[in-house]
Amino acid sequence: MLSVIEVCGKNFQSGALGPGTIVGSAAFNLFIIIGVCIAVVPDGEIRRIQQLNVFFVTATFSVIAYVWMYMILGVISVGIIEVWEAVLTFLLFPLTVVLAYLTDKRILSKLCSGGCRRRYGPNRILMEKDDEILEFEQLRASYMVTLQEMRKKYPNARLQSLEKMTLTEIFEKAKKSRAFYKMQATRMFTGGGNLVHHGISKLKTVSIEECLSGSIADERLQRIFFEPCHYTIMENVGIVKIFVKRAGGYLGSSILIDYETEEGTALPDSDYIHAAGTLIFKPYEIEKIIEIKVVDDEIFEEEEHFTVRLFNLRVKNGKENFSYIYEISKMNRATVLILDDDHCGTFGFEADIMHIEESCNILTLNVYRNTGARGIIKIPYTIMDGTAKADVDYVTLGRKVVFKNEEIFKTISIKIIDGAQYSKDNFFFVELGQPKVIEKSTNPERKDKRRFVRSRADIATKGLPTLGSISIVQIHIHESSSFKSVVDKLIKQNNLSKSISSTSWKEQFTDALTVYGGDSEDGSESEPQLISFILHYITVFWKVLFAFIPPTDYLGGWLCFIVSIFCIGVLTAMFGDLASSFGCTLGLLDEVVAITFVAVGTSLPDTFASKYAAINDETADNSIGNVTGSNAVNVYLGLGLAWSMASIVNSVRGEVFYVTQGALGFSVTLFCILALFALMLIFARRHPALGGGELGGPLMVKYISSAILISLYFIYVIISSLQAYCHIKF
């Protein structure tokens, strides 16, 4: 940006400030930033570049960039930048980006290996996972591990609390971009506090609101419904009570609603007494009861049922407000199942397949008793392994169930072991054995009654319990949906851009005027210190000024991007003039000001960002992996764009675009020599004897390496300055 503005400001003629700043920034980035990062890594720890292939590409192109600068300035066309040279310099920028991308995605290696692969024997199908899918799986696995650790550490915590704690842990460990660290360094330097804590608070707020949004009832809507809506009774129950309730809305109104019974397989008068009427809910009365008489006949029958329905809702003394709504719920029918009690019964499960979640802890499996409920019956059961194994996926808690007289269902309890897996589908079997009669009971209130009709005389003769059609059930154990949904939600929320984005100008101005604290010993945000207030008041003008930039949520962030680029251009122009005036005041040449004050000023935020990344990241990619890439882009884009504009304009004018080769050419040559030495030192540090990684390592080794790199920068500045003042001939 500085090079483009300088060229435009000098009527498309070359200046010393922009090109000198680019070379000086490259020296500062490579020597000072990497030297600082090596030293700040905690003692005993190392940081290695994980994406070494990408680093190799960017490092190579960064060296080529400055070699190319020397070639066009001092060999090909001395002191002149021709159009093809400038355009080629600019085109090397997309070439570098594309090659780095292809290397990062391993597309080049796949293309190269695809043509050389030989196959022997029969053809085989090779299944390869896409890199993005693999990365997603690894990310999801890390979330699962974190959530499992939180569950073990806080076994009694609610799921929502576990989600917040896991979210905090993930946010701290999440992979962060170079831009994030730059913003973090800027906020810390201006009293803006820790961006990580700021982002966590924002994400927690979103998470809680999402959790609550599905649980808040509509206070304007009142529903009338059966609860429960299914009743199972014995034939000799006498009276069955059906409960009708209302909930929500304005309870101070009077509600009238009609009901009536409807026949099913049970017939009115022979199985139950038909009932119909009107229920009246008085103000603030929420429950009414319908009583229906059940007929206890002397004939053995299969299970029979009838229904009760609600209809014709009326409201009296309701609140005179159209915003309140009254309606009959979808649960407007209650089913009453009548069980005959004149037989020992048939026993079985409700379904032959059952699906459960591994987080249910205890599986409650119901065994139902149909076609009678007379007598005390014992039923053994067996649990058989499938893909689910005993003591690994489940634990047996019993071997039999006992039905008391007139009991119509019992439960089998099996403990399910929660393995906290993201994806699971294991199964086992539960099989009922032959039921046995312990004691045959009769109804003492009924004497000398014929219990069975002739068509069921065989059952009446035996009177023995039997197994129903479903006596074996297959239990499928699946992953916990709550665990899976939390992991999925955390994956969706693992977007650090939310912590640096803004939704309104109000939020931006509030953030600009607020003083935030730093980090406490336990990692939480502490109260603001005196230094935070000092830095805040020094920089508050700029913070408020930048708060006028449109929020990132407007127009998908494009409005913010365009306005920010414009503001950067204006400030860059101001900064360039200020730097020239500062150098003139001190009696310094533009070449010296460019490689010192301007280069240090533009690279200082990168220094703090890389330092923060070196301490917090597990790899060295964010701290030094981007240094070589930025150095290459500075030449290809910074100089390439400015020189392309100037050379094309001068070519149209019929003029030549001159660039003074002296100080710039010498700086480039010196930087290339020192950069090659620095890169060799960085790669040599991967050897175990020198630390085993680019950053950190043994105490003495890391400080010596850091001192060497920092000294290279001062050597570069001193020798370049001496040459600029003609103390060294070149």
C-alpha positions in Angstrom: 0.0 0.0 0.0 2.8 2.4 0.9 4.6 1.7 -2.4 1.5 2.3 -4.5 0.7 5.6 -2.7 4.3 6.8 -2.9 4.4 6.0 -6.7 1.1 7.8 -7.3 2.2 10.7 -5.1 5.4 11.1 -7.1 3.7 11.2 -10.5 4.5 7.6 -11.2 8.2 7.9 -10.4 10.1 5.8 -8.0 10.6 6.7 -4.4 12.9 5.3 -1.7 10.4 4.9 1.1 8.1 2.1 -0.2 10.7 -0.3 -1.6 13.1 0.3 1.3 10.3 -0.4 3.8 9.5 -3.7 2.1 13.1 -4.9 2.3 13.5 -3.6 5.8 10.2 -5.3 6.9 11.4 -8.5 5.4 14.6 -8.3 7.4 12.8 -7.5 10.6 10.3 -10.3 10.0 12.8 -13.0 9.3 15.5 -12.0 11.9 13.7 -10.2 14.8 10.3 -12.0 14.8 11.7 -15.5 14.5 14.4 -14.7 17.0 11.8 -13.5 19.5 9.6 -16.5 18.9 12.5 -18.9 19.5 13.2 -17.3 22.9 9.6 -16.9 24.3 8.6 -20.6 24.0 8.4 -21.9 27.6 11.5 -23.8 28.8 11.6 -27.4 27.9 9.0 -27.1 25.1 9.5 -27.0 21.4 7.4 -25.9 18.4 7.8 -27.5 15.1 6.4 -26.4 11.7 3.7 -28.9 11.0 3.1 -27.9 7.3 6.8 -28.0 6.4 6.0 -28.5 2.7 4.1 -25.2 2.6 6.9 -23.5 4.6 9.4 -24.8 2.1 7.4 -23.3 -0.9 7.0 -19.9 0.7 10.6 -19.8 1.9 11.8 -20.6 -1.6 9.7 -18.0 -3.2 10.7 -15.4 -0.6 14.4 -15.9 -1.5 13.5 -15.9 -5.2 11.6 -12.6 -4.7 14.7 -10.8 -3.5 17.0 -12.5 -5.9 14.6 -11.4 -8.7 14.7 -7.9 -7.4 18.5 -7.8 -7.6 18.4 -9.3 -11.1 16.1 -6.7 -12.6 17.8 -3.8 -10.7 21.4 -4.7 -11.3 21.7 -7.2 -14.1 18.9 -7.4 -16.6 18.1 -3.6 -17.0 20.2 -1.7 -14.6 18.2 1.1 -12.9 15.2 0.6 -15.2 12.0 -1.3 -14.6 10.5 -2.4 -17.9 6.8 -3.3 -18.3 7.4 -7.0 -18.6 9.6 -7.1 -15.6 7.0 -5.3 -13.4 4.1 -7.4 -14.7 6.1 -10.6 -14.2 6.9 -9.6 -10.7 3.2 -9.0 -10.0 2.2 -12.4 -11.6 4.6 -14.2 -9.3 2.1 -13.3 -6.5 -0.8 -15.5 -7.7 1.7 -18.2 -8.6 3.1 -18.3 -5.1 -0.4 -18.4 -3.6 -1.6 -21.1 -5.9 1.5 -23.3 -5.4 1.2 -22.9 -1.6 -2.5 -23.8 -1.7 -1.9 -26.9 -3.9 0.9 -28.0 -1.6 -1.2 -27.4 1.5 -4.1 -29.5 0.0 -1.6 -32.2 -1.2 -3.0 -31.8 -4.7 0.5 -31.7 -6.3 1.7 -34.8 -4.5 -1.5 -36.7 -5.6 -1.0 -35.6 -9.2 2.7 -36.6 -9.2 2.1 -39.9 -7.5 -0.9 -40.8 -9.6 1.1 -41.2 -12.8 3.9 -43.2 -11.2 1.8 -45.7 -9.2 2.1 -49.3 -10.4 -0.4 -52.0 -9.5 0.3 -55.7 -9.5 -2.2 -58.5 -9.3 -6.0 -58.1 -9.5 -7.4 -54.6 -9.5 -8.3 -53.2 -6.0 -10.5 -50.4 -5.0 -8.6 -47.7 -3.1 -10.7 -45.6 -0.8 -9.2 -42.3 0.3 -10.7 -39.8 2.7 -10.8 -36.3 1.5 -8.5 -34.0 3.5 -11.3 -31.8 4.6 -13.3 -34.8 5.9 -10.2 -36.1 7.6 -9.6 -32.8 9.3 -13.3 -32.6 10.3 -13.1 -36.1 11.8 -10.0 -35.1 13.8 -11.6 -31.9 15.0 -14.7 -33.8 16.0 -12.6 -36.4 17.9 -10.9 -33.7 19.8 -14.2 -32.2 20.8 -15.4 -35.6 22.0 -12.3 -36.1 24.1 -12.7 -32.7 25.6 -16.4 -33.3 26.4 -15.6 -36.7 27.9 -12.9 -35.1 30.1 -15.4 -32.5 31.3 -17.9 -35.2 32.1 -15.3 -37.1 34.1 -14.1 -34.0 35.9 -17.6 -32.8 36.7 -19.8 -35.9 36.8 -22.8 -34.2 38.5 -22.8 -31.2 36.2 -25.8 -30.6 33.9 -25.4 -31.0 30.2 -25.7 -27.2 29.6 -23.0 -26.5 32.1 -20.8 -29.2 30.5 -21.4 -27.6 27.1 -20.2 -24.2 28.4 -17.1 -25.6 30.0 -16.3 -27.6 27.0 -16.8 -24.6 24.8 -14.4 -22.6 26.9 -11.8 -25.3 26.7 -12.2 -25.7 23.0 -12.0 -22.0 22.4 -8.7 -21.8 24.2 -7.2 -24.7 22.3 -8.8 -24.0 18.9 -6.5 -23.4 15.9 -6.3 -19.7 15.3 -5.3 -17.7 12.3 -2.6 -15.2 11.8 -5.2 -12.4 11.7 -6.5 -13.5 15.0 -3.1 -13.1 16.7 -2.6 -9.7 15.1 -5.9 -8.5 16.5 -5.0 -10.1 19.8 -1.7 -8.3 19.9 -3.3 -5.0 19.0 -6.0 -5.3 21.7 -3.5 -6.2 24.4 -1.3 -3.3 23.3 -4.2 -0.8 23.4 -5.9 -2.0 26.6 -8.6 -3.9 24.8 -8.1 -7.1 26.9 -7.9 -10.7 25.9 -9.7 -11.4 22.7 -10.1 -15.1 23.7 -12.1 -14.2 26.8 -14.1 -11.7 24.9 -15.0 -14.3 22.3 -15.9 -16.9 24.9 -18.4 -14.6 26.5 -20.0 -13.9 23.2 -20.3 -17.5 22.3 -21.6 -18.5 25.7 -24.4 -15.9 25.3 -25.4 -17.3 21.9 -25.3 -20.9 23.3 -27.5 -20.1 26.2 -30.0 -18.3 24.1 -30.1 -21.2 21.7 -30.8 -23.6 24.6 -33.6 -21.4 26.0 -35.3 -20.6 22.7 -36.7 -24.1 22.4 -38.0 -24.4 26.0 -39.9 -21.2 26.5 -43.7 -21.8 26.2 -46.0 -19.4 24.4 -47.6 -17.4 27.2 -50.4 -16.3 24.9 -51.6 -19.7 24.0 -53.7 -22.0 26.2 -54.3 -25.6 25.4 -56.7 -28.2 26.8 -55.6 -31.8 26.7 -55.7 -35.3 28.3 -52.9 -36.2 30.6 -52.2 -39.0 30.3 -53.9 -39.9 27.0 -53.7 -43.6 27.5 -55.1 -45.8 30.3 -54.7 -49.5 30.9 -57.1 -50.9 33.4 -58.4 -54.2 34.7 -61.9 -55.3 34.0 -62.8 -55.3 37.7 -61.5 -51.7 38.3 -65.1 -50.4 38.7 -64.5 -46.7 37.9 -61.7 -45.3 35.6 -60.8 -41.7 36.1 -59.7 -39.7 33.1 -57.7 -36.4 33.7 -58.2 -33.3 31.6 -55.8 -30.4 32.0 -55.1 -26.9 30.7 -51.9 -25.1 30.5 -50.4 -21.8 29.2 -52.1 -18.5 28.3 -54.4 -16.6 30.6 -55.7 -19.0 33.4 -58.1 -16.4 34.8 -60.8 -17.3 32.3 -63.6 -19.8 32.5 -63.4 -22.7 30.0 -66.2 -25.0 29.0 -65.5 -28.1 26.9 -67.6 -31.1 26.0 -66.6 -34.7 26.2 -68.1 -38.1 25.2 -67.0 -41.7 25.0 -66.7 -43.5 21.6 -66.8 -47.2 21.1 -63.8 -49.2 19.9 -63.5 -52.9 20.3 -65.2 -52.3 23.7 -68.9 -51.7 23.4 -71.1 -49.4 25.5 -73.3 -50.9 28.2 -71.7 -54.4 27.8 -68.1 -53.3 28.5 -68.4 -49.7 29.8 -71.2 -47.2 30.5 -71.4 -44.5 27.9 -70.7 -41.1 29.3 -71.0 -37.5 27.9 -71.2 -34.1 29.3 -69.5 -30.7 29.8 -66.4 -29.9 31.9 -66.3 -26.4 33.4 -62.9 -25.0 34.3 -63.3 -22.2 36.8 -60.8 -19.3 36.9 -57.3 -20.7 37.7 -58.6 -24.2 37.8 -56.2 -26.4 35.7 -57.5 -30.0 36.1 -60.8 -31.8 35.8 -61.7 -35.5 36.1 -64.1 -37.6 34.0 -65.3 -40.8 35.7 -66.5 -43.7 33.5 -67.9 -47.0 34.9 -66.4 -50.2 33.6 -68.6 -53.4 33.4 -67.0 -56.5 34.9 -68.7 -59.3 32.9 -68.3 -63.1 33.3 -67.1 -63.8 29.8 -63.4 -64.2 28.9 -62.4 -61.6 26.2 -59.4 -60.3 24.5 -58.2 -56.8 25.4 -60.8 -54.2 24.4 -60.6 -50.5 24.2 -62.8 -47.4 23.9 -61.9 -43.7 23.6 -63.0 -40.4 25.2 -62.8 -37.2 23.1 -62.9 -33.5 23.8 -64.7 -31.1 21.5 -66.6 -27.8 21.4 -64.4 -25.5 23.4 -65.9 -22.2 24.7 -64.4 -19.4 26.6 -66.2 -17.2 29.2 -64.8 -14.3 31.2 -61.7 -14.5 29.0 -59.3 -11.6 28.8 -60.5 -9.1 26.3 -57.4 -9.3 24.2 -57.1 -10.8 20.8 -53.4 -11.8 21.5 -54.7 -14.6 23.8 -55.6 -17.9 22.0 -57.4 -20.9 23.3 -57.4 -24.3 21.6 -57.8 -28.0 22.1 -54.5 -29.8 21.9 -53.7 -32.6 19.5 -54.0 -34.9 22.6 -57.8 -34.5 22.5 -58.5 -38.3 22.7 -57.8 -40.6 25.6 -57.7 -44.3 25.0 -58.8 -46.7 27.7 -57.6 -50.3 27.3 -59.6 -52.9 29.3 -57.7 -56.1 30.3 -59.7 -59.3 31.1 -58.7 -60.6 34.5 -59.9 -64.1 34.2 -56.8 -65.7 32.8 -53.1 -65.9 33.9 -52.2 -64.1 30.8 -49.8 -64.1 27.9 -46.4 -62.4 28.3 -44.2 -60.6 25.9 -42.5 -57.4 24.7 -44.1 -54.6 22.9 -41.7 -54.7 19.9 -39.0 -57.1 18.7 -36.5 -54.2 18.1 -35.7 -51.4 20.5 -33.3 -48.5 20.1 -31.7 -46.7 23.0 -28.9 -44.2 23.7 -25.8 -45.2 25.5 -26.3 -42.3 27.9 -29.6 -43.6 29.3 -27.6 -45.3 32.1 -30.4 -47.8 33.0 -32.4 -49.5 30.3 -36.0 -50.1 31.4 -37.5 -52.9 29.3 -41.2 -53.5 29.8 -42.7 -57.0 29.8 -46.5 -56.9 29.2 -49.2 -59.2 30.5 -52.2 -59.6 28.2 -55.4 -61.7 28.0 -55.8 -61.8 31.8 -53.9 -61.0 34.9 -54.8 -63.7 37.4 -52.1 -65.3 39.6 -48.5 -64.8 40.6 -46.2 -65.6 37.7 -42.4 -65.9 37.5 -40.7 -65.5 34.2 -36.9 -66.1 33.7 -35.1 -64.2 31.0 -31.7 -64.5 29.3 -29.4 -61.8 27.9 -27.3 -62.8 24.9 -24.4 -60.9 23.3 -24.5 -59.6 19.8 -22.0 -56.9 18.7 -22.6 -55.5 22.2 -20.7 -57.3 24.9 -21.5 -57.9 28.5 -19.5 -55.8 31.0 -18.3 -53.7 28.1 -21.5 -52.2 26.7 -24.0 -53.4 29.3 -24.3 -55.0 32.8 -27.0 -57.5 33.7 -28.9 -56.6 36.9 -31.2 -59.6 37.2 -32.4 -62.9 35.7 -36.1 -63.0 36.4 -39.3 -61.0 36.8 -42.3 -61.8 39.0 -45.8 -60.7 38.3 -48.1 -60.3 41.2 -51.8 -61.0 41.0 -53.4 -58.5 38.7 -50.1 -56.9 37.7 -50.1 -56.2 34.0 -46.5 -55.2 33.4 -43.1 -55.5 34.9 -39.7 -54.0 34.0 -36.3 -55.6 33.3 -33.5 -53.3 34.2 -30.1 -53.4 32.4 -27.3 -51.0 33.1 -25.9 -49.5 29.9 -22.2 -48.4 29.9 -21.7 -45.0 28.4 -18.6 -45.0 26.2 -19.3 -41.4 25.0 -18.8 -42.4 21.4 -19.8 -40.1 18.5 -21.1 -42.9 16.4 -22.3 -46.3 17.7 -24.7 -49.1 16.7 -24.1 -52.2 18.9 -26.9 -54.7 19.8 -27.7 -57.5 22.1 -30.7 -59.7 22.8 -33.1 -60.3 25.7 -35.2 -63.5 25.6 -38.1 -64.5 27.9 -38.2 -68.0 29.3 -41.3 -70.1 29.9 -43.5 -68.4 32.5 -44.3 -70.4 35.7 -47.2 -70.2 38.0 -46.2 -69.6 41.6 -49.8 -69.2 43.0 -53.1 -69.3 41.2 -55.4 -66.6 42.5 -59.1 -66.1 41.9 -61.4 -63.1 42.4 -63.0 -63.6 45.9 -65.8 -61.2 45.1 -67.1 -63.4 42.3 -68.3 -66.9 43.1 -69.6 -69.7 40.9 -69.3 -67.5 37.8 -68.7 -69.0 34.4 -65.5 -67.4 33.2 -65.1 -68.6 29.7 -67.3 -69.2 26.8 -67.2 -72.5 25.0 -65.2 -71.2 22.2 -62.3 -70.6 24.6 -62.8 -73.7 26.6 -59.2 -74.9 25.9 -57.8 -71.8 27.5 -60.2 -72.1 30.4 -59.1 -75.7 31.0 -55.4 -74.9 31.0 -55.6 -71.5 32.7 -51.8 -71.4 32.3 -49.6 -68.4 31.4 -48.0 -68.5 27.9 -45.5 -66.5 25.9 -46.8 -64.0 23.4 -45.7 -63.6 19.8 -42.8 -61.3 20.8 -40.7 -63.1 23.4 -37.3 -61.9 22.2 -36.2 -58.3 21.6 -33.1 -57.0 20.0 -31.6 -53.9 21.8 -29.6 -51.5 19.7 -27.3 -49.2 21.6 -26.7 -45.9 19.7 -24.6 -42.9 20.5 -26.0 -40.3 22.8 -28.0 -37.8 20.8 -27.3 -35.1 23.4 -23.6 -35.9 23.4 -23.6 -35.9 19.6 -25.6 -32.7 19.3 -23.3 -30.9 21.7 -20.3 -32.0 19.7 -22.0 -30.9 16.5 -23.0 -27.6 18.1 -19.4 -27.1 19.3 -18.1 -27.8 15.8 -20.5 -25.2 14.4 -19.5 -22.7 17.1 -15.8 -23.3 16.6 -15.6 -20.2 14.5 -13.2 -17.7 16.0 -14.4 -15.1 13.5 -17.4 -14.7 15.8 -15.1 -13.4 18.5 -13.6 -10.7 16.2 -16.8 -9.9 14.3 -19.4 -7.3 15.2 -23.1 -7.0 14.6 -23.7 -3.3 15.2 -22.1 0.1 15.6 -23.3 0.2 19.2 -21.3 -2.9 19.9 -18.2 -1.4 18.2 -18.4 1.9 20.2 -19.0 0.0 23.4 -16.0 -2.1 22.8 -13.9 0.9 21.8 -14.7 2.8 25.1 -14.4 -0.2 27.4 -11.2 -1.1 29.2 -10.6 -4.8 29.5 -8.3 -6.7 31.9 -5.6 -9.2 31.1 -5.1 -12.8 32.1 -5.1 -14.0 35.7 -3.1 -16.9 37.0 -6.0 -19.4 36.5 -6.5 -18.3 32.9 -9.6 -16.2 33.5 -9.9 -12.5 32.7 -8.6 -10.3 35.5 -9.6 -6.7 36.5 -8.0 -4.0 34.3 -4.6 -2.8 35.6 -3.2 0.7 35.6 -1.2 0.0 32.4 -4.5 -1.0 30.7 -6.0 2.3 31.4 -2.9 4.2 30.3 -2.8 2.4 27.0 -6.5 2.8 26.5 -6.5 6.6 26.9 -3.5 6.9 24.7 -5.2 5.0 21.9 -8.9 5.8 22.5 -9.0 8.4 19.7 -8.0 5.7 17.1 -10.3 3.1 18.7 -13.3 5.5 18.5 -12.3 6.5 14.9 -12.1 2.9 13.7 -15.5 2.2 15.4 -17.1 4.2 12.6 -16.1 1.5 10.1 -19.3 -0.6 9.2 -19.7 -3.7 11.3 -18.6 -7.0 9.8 -22.1 -8.4 9.6 -23.3 -5.8 7.1 -23.4 -7.1 3.5 -21.5 -10.2 4.4 -18.5 -8.2 5.5 -17.8 -6.6 2.1 -18.8 -3.1 3.2 -16.4 -3.4 6.2 -13.6 -4.7 3.9 -14.0 -1.9 1.3 -14.1 0.9 3.9 -11.2 -0.6 5.8 -9.0 -0.7 2.6 -9.9 2.9 2.0 -9.0 3.9 5.5 -5.7 2.0 5.4 -4.8 3.8 2.2 -5.5 7.2 3.8 -3.5 6.4 6.9 -0.7 4.9 4.9 -0.4 8.1 2.9 -0.3 10.1 6.2 2.2 7.7 7.7 4.5 8.0 4.6 4.5 11.8 4.8 5.1 11.6 8.5 8.0 9.2 8.1 9.6 11.5 5.5 9.2 14.5 7.7 10.6 12.7 10.7 13.7 11.6 8.7 14.2 15.1 7.4 14.0 16.5 10.9 16.6 14.1 12.1 18.7 14.5 9.0 18.2 10.9 7.9 17.9 9.7 4.3 14.7 8.1 3.2 16.5 4.8 2.6 17.6 4.7 6.3 14.2 5.7 7.6 12.6 3.0 5.5 14.7 0.1 6.7 14.5 1.2 10.4 11.6 3.3 11.7 9.0 2.6 9.1 9.9 -1.1 8.8 9.9 -1.6 12.6 6.6 0.3 12.9 4.8 -1.7 10.3 6.2 -5.0 11.6 5.7 -4.4 15.3 2.1 -5.8 15.4 3.4 -8.9 13.7 6.0 -9.3 16.4 3.4 -9.4 19.2 1.1 -11.6 17.2 3.9 -14.1 16.5 5.0 -14.0 20.1 1.5 -14.8 21.3 1.1 -17.6 18.8 4.5 -19.1 19.8 3.4 -19.3 23.4 -0.1 -20.6 22.9 0.0 -22.7 19.7 1.2 -26.3 19.6 3.0 -25.7 16.3 5.2 -23.1 14.8 3.1 -22.5 11.7 1.3 -19.3 12.9 4.3 -17.8 14.6 7.0 -18.2 11.9 5.4 -20.2 9.1 3.8 -17.1 7.6 6.9 -14.9 7.9 8.4 -16.2 4.6 5.1 -16.1 2.9 4.5 -12.4 3.8 8.0 -11.5 2.7 7.4 -13.0 -0.7 3.9 -11.4 -1.0 5.4 -8.0 0.0 7.7 -8.0 -3.1 5.3 -9.6 -5.6 2.2 -7.6 -4.6 3.7 -4.5 -2.9 6.4 -3.8 -5.4 4.9 -5.7 -8.3 1.6 -3.7 -8.3 3.3 -0.3 -7.8 5.9 -1.0 -10.4 3.4 -2.3 -12.9 1.3 0.8 -12.6 4.3 3.1 -12.9 6.0 1.3 -15.8 2.7 1.1 -17.8 1.9 4.8 -17.3 5.5 5.8 -18.2 5.4 3.5 -21.2 2.2 5.2 -22.4 3.9 8.6 -21.9 6.9 7.4 -23.9 9.1 7.7 -20.9 11.2 5.2 -18.9 10.5 4.2 -15.3 13.8 4.6 -13.4 14.5 3.0 -10.1 17.8 4.0 -8.3 19.8 0.9 -8.0 22.2 2.0 -5.4 20.9 1.7 -1.8 18.0 -0.6 -2.8 20.1 -3.0 -4.8 22.7 -3.2 -2.0 20.0 -3.8 0.7 18.5 -6.6 -1.4 21.9 -8.3 -2.0 22.8 -8.1 1.7 19.4 -9.4 2.8 19.6 -12.4 0.4 22.9 -13.4 1.9 21.8 -13.1 5.5 18.4 -14.7 4.8 20.0 -17.8 3.4 22.1 -18.1 6.5 19.0 -17.6 8.7 17.0 -20.2 6.9 19.8 -22.8 7.2 19.9 -22.1 10.9 16.1 -22.5 11.2 16.1 -25.8 9.3 19.2 -27.0 11.3 17.3 -26.5 14.5 15.0 -29.4 13.6 17.9 -31.7 14.4 17.5 -33.2 17.9 20.9 -32.0 18.9 19.8 -28.4 18.3 16.5 -28.6 19.9 14.3 -30.8 17.7 12.1 -27.9 16.4 12.2 -24.4 14.9 11.2 -22.8 18.2 12.1 -23.5 21.8 14.3 -26.3 22.8 17.1 -26.5 25.4 17.7 -23.2 27.3 21.2 -22.4 26.0 20.5 -23.5 22.4 17.3 -21.4 22.0 18.9 -18.2 23.4 22.0 -18.6 21.3 19.8 -19.1 18.2 17.7 -16.1 19.1 20.8 -14.0 19.6 22.3 -15.0 16.3 19.1 -14.1 14.4 18.6 -10.7 16.2 22.3 -9.9 15.5 21.7 -10.5 11.8 19.1 -7.8 11.7 21.5 -5.2 13.3 24.2 -6.3 10.9 21.8 -5.7 8.0 20.7 -2.2 9.3 24.2 -1.1 10.1 25.8 -2.2 6.8 22.9 -0.9 4.8 23.0 2.5 6.5 26.8 2.8 5.9 26.3 2.1 2.3 23.4 4.6 2.0 25.8 7.3 3.4 28.5 6.2 0.9 30.8 4.8 3.6 30.7 1.5 1.7 31.1 1.6 -2.0 28.7 -0.7 -4.1 
